[in-house]
Amino acid sequence: SYALRLSNDGYVRTNTLQQHTVALYRDMFEHAAGPVLICTLTGVVLEVNNKAREIFDLAPDQALPATLPLLFGNREAQQQAEALMALARAIVTSET
């Protein structure tokens, strides 16, 4: 039917636009000049870009450390990472 075809065409356009947007952000993420780390507020490392892998000496196929503090090699850096996570949690909490 005509209505079904219009609905499907709209879905296809929306899906294509979404795929383009995801590819654009993925490209910006991977080619950022500096390290980009995506973490949860509890410090779970979800994803890092190529620059972060280079800085932390992680191979492209190497599994990510479980948490942000574990990504840092020494205790002082781990404490700084924990303080950064606490600050991020405080900011998010104050905005809600």
Beta strands, then each sheet from edge to edge (+ up, - down):
strand 1: 37-39
strand 2: 45-48
sheet 1: 1+ 2-
end
